[in-house]
Amino acid sequence: MTVDVLQQPTRADRRARAAVAVLFLTNGALFANLLPRYPQIKADLGIGNAAYGLAVAAFPAGAIAAGLAAGVLVRRLGSARVAVIGTLLTGAGVLTAGLAGSVAVFAAALFLAGAMDAITDVAQNAHGLRVQRRYGRSIINSFHAIWSIGAVTGGAMAAGAIALDLSRGQHLLVSGVVFGIAACVALRHCLPGPDTEPAEEEGAAGDGPRQERNATTSRRTGYVLAALVLIATAGTLVEDAGNSWAALYLADSLNASVTLAACGFIALVGAQFVGRLIGDRLVDRFGQRRVARAGGAVAAAGMGLALAVPTVPGTVLGFAAAGFGVATLVPAAMHEADELPGLKPGSGLTIVSWLMRLGFLCSPPVVGLVADTAGLRTGLLVVPLAGLLVILFAGVLRPRQR
């Protein structure tokens, strides 16, 4: 199904959009409440860096282990219900991780939280795309912008709880209850009924020409799905470069102060947020394909120039260009995957989300290995290369709808 011509949303559609926005907000905020508590947890458990790193890796491991189940759950229970159940269980995992008295419990809780977060992510995007079809225009980028607001809100809540000397149990219980209630209230205003049903198969089993067309469609779907995975992974590679390496590169390689070193990550996330705020208007005006190609070019040129002529201000601007350039990539890939022909509802979205997370897990050690061999400046070439990858494969995305 394609995005239809512009139409006036009903009151129920507007309520559903607000409900999905709440789900994205809670998903961003729940885990962000735990992250600032990591140093305290590490100190209380008395573990070294190696054990801590393995324990924290349980979160993405859980996401990868459970991610492929999301499509089945969405088809059986409905995307809105799965998103809310996943939110509640994510909150339970975060609370358990905060209260863990051993490394094993801490890792197991993070594994649960990661698994539920992956399922929630697919379900809330599926319902958001369902609402988008009702609107007849792009709104999916605004949901991802609200997720960013939720992440900032969760981090600010954690900082406030630490300043007020609240225990982890008190803080994370309040967080889980508040956002759990918000998700349950949102469920009441989500779209009713089942999610999109698969299209009926055309032709009888013995219809040769139609079988050939179906085989051609299947090959085309496989190619498009692979390209969408690469586009989404390119977006996550750039995000991880900001999360994991921006401050380190600015501080160690360019001798920036601690304050300036933090600006690389802030610039990337802030520019990505701005890109998502205006992304829906750009997509409606120019189409997903042109927006993705332009974004890939901005990311490749901005970060490529920053690496070619390394200065602190130029590198901060390079990370900002990269964040702005990839802002719409993950939503675009999810949108396209959700509407691929020949797949069950939720399957394309699930596959792209799962493989994207796998790439996100593999990215830090690959960049680190290159950095140890040839320097972090060389390792960060992954950012402009990701931009070039998007330019190469953006043809699978939709052109402007006339």
QUIPETA-V471716 format. One line per field, one symbol per residue. phi: phi as a letter, one per 20 degrees, with the letter a starting at -180 (. if undefined). burial: b if it has 9 or more other ideal C-beta (glycine too) atoms within 8 Angstrom, else e. A space follows every 10 residues. Layout:
phi = ???
burial = ???
This chain:
phi = .dfffgbefe ffffffffff ffffffffef fffegfegff fgffemdeff ffffffffff fffffdgfff fffffednff ffffffffff ffffffffeg dbfffgffff ffffffffff ffffffffff fgfffmbfcf ffffffgfff ffffffffff fffemfffff ffffgfffff ffffffgfdf ffnffgefff fenefefggf ffffffffff ffffffffff fffgffffgf fffecgffff feedlffgff ffffffffff fffffffeff ffffedngff ffffffffff ffffffffcf cfffffffff fffffegeff gfffffffdf fndfgnffff ffffffffff fefgffffff ffecofgfff fgffffffff gfdfffefff ee
burial = eebeeeeeee eebbbbbbbb bbbbbbbbbb bbbbbbbbee bbeebeeeee bbebbbbbbb bbbbebbeeb bebbbeeebb bbbbbbbbbb bbbbbbbbbb eebebbbbbb bbbbbbbbbb bbbbbbbbbb bbbbbbbbbb bbbbbbbbbb bbbbbebbbe bbeeeeebbb bbbebbeebb ebbbbbbebb beeebeeeee eeeeeeeeeb beebeebbee bebbbebbbb bbbbbbbbbb bbebbbbbbb bebbeeeeeb bbbbbebbbb bbbbbbbebb ebbeeebbbb bbbbbbbbbb bbbbbbbeeb ebebbbbbbb bbbbbbbbbb bbbbbbbbbb eebebbbbbb bbbbbbbbbb bebbebbbeb beeeebbbbb bbbbbbbbbb bebbebbbeb ee
